[in-house]
Amino acid sequence: MRHLHECSSGTTVDTVDDKHRRRTAYLSGNFAPIQRVQPLTPCSYTGTIPNDLAGGEYVRNGGNPVANESLGRDAHWFDGDGMLTGVSFLGDNEKGAIQPQFVNQYVLTDVFLSTVTSPTIKTPMLPSIATLVNPLSSLVTITLRILRTLLLVLLSHLPGSKQAIKKISVANTAVLYHDGRALATCESGPPMRVALPGLETVGWFNGEKCEGEPAAVSGPGFGGKGPLSFFREWTTAHPRVDPQTKELLLFHSTFAPPYVQYSIVTPLSKGLAPNLARFARFFNAPIPGIQSAKMMHDFGVSKSYSIIMDLPLSLDPLNLAKNKPVVAYDPTSRSRFGVFPRYQPEKIRWFETRACCIFHTANSWESSIIDQTSGEQRVESVNMLACRLTSASLVFSAGALAAPVPTMSVPDHEREEEQCRLYYYNFCLESGGRNLIRHQWALSAIPFEFPSLRESATMSAARYVYGCSVSDSSFGAALGRAVKMNALVKMDVETLVARGKASPPAPISGCVDTRNVSQIVDGGDVNDPIKIYKMPEGWYAQEPRFVPRHDGVNEDDGWLLSYVFDETQLQQDGECRPDAKSELWIIDAKSMAKVVAKVQLPQRVPYGLHGNWFSREDIQNQRPMERLRMLPTEAGKGQHASSFWLAWMAARRMIESILG
């Protein structure tokens, strides 16, 4: 078992001497994983922490490989065991003030527990996404990586194992709250429940029940039963929670037909609303019309409609038989958006446009009209805001790889510069039987990713969207290295959409606002629909999350929270100093000009993925738990002192060492 050390500064996992390592871009600097986890630990701060944060907790998820002793390996930003990093804003009874407390914990998945109890495993058990997307990876290399994973999973079920791998998710992408549960997500398995505020792991949630909770009578949950249930319980890393009905909406993308399925989990902890009773169990409904396996990360959800994105980015093991990478992008193909009523995926309508990649949607909402005959209101179109990339370059650059040159030429009129921008789509449902995308253009020319907004405004016509940007002149320049965000952005999307409709830009390639980051920052207009907080030189931010004021009047009355890091703490070789630390900044979301408080954390927070805000009420209303997942301490199953057992364990260690 890997040695875990308890000390005053937390728990650490043994690693080898840094001087023997050769690091890749996403294992270097503040992308490098950390091995120290800490319980709730008081932090110092400067400024004034808003009372609106009292009793709540900010938590962010990200990949942090625990088996990290071979740093010359393929590595990708999206790899690694899930690590949750939080700051809890608890009350200080003695001083009557808020006392921020830092906490970080690994998500104790099957893969993590099996890894830490197998000391000869030197690299992550799962193949790196960089290996799967690399066009230079040979068929033999990919096959061997997949075979290694299968053998390690099989070995985990044999005598001598302390943890069998039943699910391969590393739960490293996002975290959300639904119906009394905080859930960590990743699309290679179901969500994993964690406890707030300590971030302990509870167990897998299958839509019906959760490990570690009091026993309840229920059905099989996501995936159902049968030989394909293992794959069909895989859920999107970005489920959506309806702020009104509290339903959890998600999809399941798999390798076999039907390639995408769709589920809705209704809230049951406080009784089922009468209008939801007939949808109390809506699991794995097939989405018709998708012809192959896809890398499908996110989707759109409005109050009455859902939007599935069938983009030309495949994730298919069968690609190996075609001499293609498991993950492949076809720029000569088309992108399709499937729009359907929330409870009727069989009524899907497909809207087709130019090839692109979209990893994150920001918001979706409906536009309605009054029927002149009946006087009733009906939905006329569905709107969506999404971060549109003109290619799959991000998939490759996040693995420190050069994007492959397309084998088939893209028509000249469809060629676009390398960019990632916030796009507006309007899918018209009343166009004489045609599936028409009435509007599709960028709101701004600046790079924009990691979108978020006020939770209560989601699935409706929200006015503001927040996100990250880079101050480079182009997104393509940012992709030439490990992507780091040095600007936080607030867009008045209501104003920008209205301007676009009044004077439509060129379809697809056009922008409502053509300024770059520097021009917007230097403009200084307090009424500018785009506001940017530019990080100080050498500082970089992560995805921001909005926390509303309790007494706020306007949608943007509140605060943005983001982990930040000062890269002057890097050494000459580009690696972080051992004592490097991050901070959590609290920024006035209305002005986007003032940092009201800076929380000094006891250690650094690697550049990661997605986070969320959990209110005092969320924490207080968590469902009861009977047990937590723990690191195994007892001997493996079937252990005996016989010569046969000793021979088997020796053989097992040798197999692990070879596979390690």
Secondary structure, DSSP 8 states (H G I E B T S, - for coil): ---EEEETTEEEE----GGG----GGGSGGGS----BEEEEE-EEEE---GGGTT-EEEEEEE--S--S-TTS---TT-S-EEEEEEEEEEETTTTEEEEEEEEEE---HHHHHHHT-TT--S-SS--HHHHH-TT--HHHHHHHHHHHHHHHHHHTSTT-SS--S------SEEEEETTEEEEE-TTS--EEE-TTT--EEEEB-SS-BTTS--------TT-SSTTHHHHT---S--EE-TTT--EEEEEE-SSSS-EEEEEE---TT---GGGGGGS-EEEEE-TT--S-B-----EE-SSEEEEEE-SEEE-GGGGGGT--SEEE-TTSEEEEEEEETT-GGG-EEEEEE--EEEEEEEEEEEEEE-TTT--EEEEEEEEEEEEESSSHHHHHTTT------SS---GGG---S-EEEEEEEEES-STT--EEEEEEEEESS--EEEE--GGGTTS--SEEEEEE--SS-HHHHTTSS--B-EEEEEEHHHHHHHHHHS---TTT-EEE---HHHHHHH--TT-SEEEEE--TTEEE---EEEE-TT--STT-EEEEEEEEEGGGB-TTS-B-TT--EEEEEEETTTS--EEEEEE-SS---S---EEEE-HHHHHT----S-------S--TT---SHHHHHHHHHHHHHHHHH-
